[in-house]
Amino acid sequence: MTADNSYDRFDDDDYPAYTMGRAAEMIGATQGFLRAIGEARLITPLRSEGGHRRYSRYQLRIAARARELVDQGTPIEAACRIIILEDQLEEARRINAEYRRAAESDVPPDTA
């Protein structure tokens, strides 16, 4: 990586820039909470060369949504399932919109 593009990572939502401690602090949760949603497979943090968990901004948004649901009294396993279903619904809506646009323009949709 050259000095010219070394700052590109700051705009990358998937770049694992945050340690577990910093990630927990940012979403107002405990490190145990992050471990729990990892064990529930809601998010899978990347690991540093030393084996430490690293989180991306995208993962932090998901973790923050899980925390919001748990704070409202939803059990953590149920919160994780809700978030997965919300994500699947959003993807289905995106695909449906592509099909609608394709039908209106008689062009096959890109389902990749």
N, C-alpha and C positions, 0 to 999 in steps of 0.2 A: 504494500500500500504506500502510495506516495503522499507527500505533504499536501498536494493539491486536492486529493479526495478523502483525506483522513477524517474530515468532518461530515462526510456523507452519512455516517452511521447515526448521527444525531437526529436525522429525519426518518430513520428506518424504524417503524413500529415493531418489527420483529427482532431487532438487535437486542441480545440479552445484556443490557447495560446495568441492571440493578442487582445488588446483593440481596440476600434474604432479609437481612436486617433493615436495609434501606427500603425495600419493597414493602415490608410489613409496616414500617413507619409511614410510608406514603399513603397507604390505604387505611391506616388506623386500625390495623389488626395485629395479631401476634404472629410470631414465626410458626407457632404450632398450628395456627389457622392455615397458613400457607402450606405446611406439610400435609394437613388433612385434605385440602382440596387437591393436592398433588396425588395423595393416596387414592382419592376418589376418581382420579384421572380426568379431572376437569381441565387442569393445565399440567404440562410437563416441562418444568424448567430445564434449561440447558445446564451443563456442568462446566465449570472452569477446569483448567488443567489440574488444579489441586483438588477437584471433586466438589467444590462449593456450588450451590445452586445460584443461577443467574436468571433474572426475569426480564422480559421485554415489556414495553409500554402496552402492547396488545394484551399480554397476559395479566398485567396489572388492572386493566379495565375489566377483564373477566373476573378477577379476584375481587375487585371492588363491588361488582354486581352480586357476587356470592355473599360478600359481607353484608350488603344491604338486605338481602333476603334473610340471612341468618339473624340479623339485628331485628327483623320483623317477626321473629319467632319460628321461622322455617328450619327444620332440621338440616344439617349440612348436606347429607346425602340427597335429600329432596331438592335443596337449593341447586346442587350441581346438576341434577336431572332437569330441573326447570330451565336452567341456562342452556343446556345442550338442546332441549326442545325448542327454545326461543331461537337458537342459532339455526336449527334445521328449518324452522318456519321461515326465517328470513331468507335462507337459501332457496326454498321453494317459491317464495314470492318473487325473488329475483329471476328465477327460471321462467315462471309464469309471465312476467313482464316481457322477457325476451321473446317468448312464444307469441304474445299479443302483438308486439312490434313486428315480428316476422310475418304474422298473418295479415297485418295491415299493409305490409309492403311486399308480400308474396316472396320473401327471401327466407330460406331456411335458417333457423336459429343456430347459434353457436353454443352447444351444450358442453363444451370442454371444460 
